[in-house]
Each structure stands twice: as C-alpha cells, then as structure tokens.
Amino acid sequence: MNMDYICREVEKLKKKYHETDPFKLCEDMGIILLHTPMGTYPGACKGFFLTQSRKRSITINSDLPESLQRIIVTHELGHAVLHAKAVGVKAFHDFELFDSTSLMEYEANIFATQIALPDDDFLELVEHGYDVQQIADAMYSDVNLVALKADTLISQVYRLRSQKYKNDFLRYGH
C-alpha cells in the first residue's frame, strides 16, 4: 500500500467521524480500548491491536506516560484501519513501535503522523522557522514522529529538509 492510499484513508476517517483524537476515534469506531500494566522495562510491550470473533480491541500499556499512550493508540488505530484483514485473530504486538524495518509497522507509523500531525499545522510551524524539536514540543509529539512526518511531506513534493529519526524511539527508558 502506498503513501497516497494511507493519506486518503486518514482523510476518509477524519471526514466520517469529524475527529482526530485517537481515544474518541476508538469509541466512535467501536474498538474496545483496554489499559493494562505491562511494565516500563526495556522491551516491555507498548500495546497491540487484536481482532477476535469480529471484535476489535487495542490494548495499551498503562504504565507508560499518557503522551506516549496517545501515540501508541494512534499507531494501533493505523493497524485497525489499514491491516484489519491481515490480522485475523492474530495480534500486532508492538515492543518497538515505529520500526521501519516492517512494512506494516511503517504504514501504521505513517497513519499515526497523518492523524496526530495535521499538514496545515505542521507546515505553519515550518514556515515560522521551527526545527523538528520545536515542532514536536509545539504539537505535543515526539521528535521522531515529527521527523517521519517531514519525510512524508517531502515524498509528497513539499520542499523540506529530510530529518533523521530513530526506528526504536519509543523504546521506554531511552
């Protein structure tokens, strides 16, 4: 699946539900959201999406900071929207979110940037000369998610400098 497809799916979702808050989207979409303590040690599961008996659920690690939980829910929504048919009764277990070595993880990451970081808001900050860290702070996000958003916009013909980001940036404790 290509970036244009992912962007169209996000736009359809925003238009249908008039919402970008991942917690409210879960409720509106009938996705059960569960909060379960899973630890804060390196390698702890951050969250996962599961479909079983036609019921969809996202479980997030309640031991993580709320800002990180928001990113994780948005990422898992990406799996729910983009990969629902591929999941079946299997789960996407995210131990290292935003791992670009997996195509499905990369696609869920792109989905998350499109929901969490609206183009207009992002580009306005760029026009004001904000760097990646300043944009992350202003948008209450993670610098690596912002860098991925910049790369997404670059691929859509925006003239921005490519940004470096870590694939394992949501590994707790680093």
Buried (B, 14 or more C-beta within 10 A) or exposed (E): EEBEEBBEBBEEBBEEBEBBBBBEBBBBBEBEBEBEEBEEEEEBBBBBBBBEEEEBBBBBBEBBEEEBBBBBBBBBBBBBBBBEEEBEEEBBEBBBBBBBEBEBBBBBBBBBBBBBBBBEEBEEBBEEEBBBEBBBBBBEBBBBBBBBBBBBBBEEEEEBEEBEBBBBBBBBEE
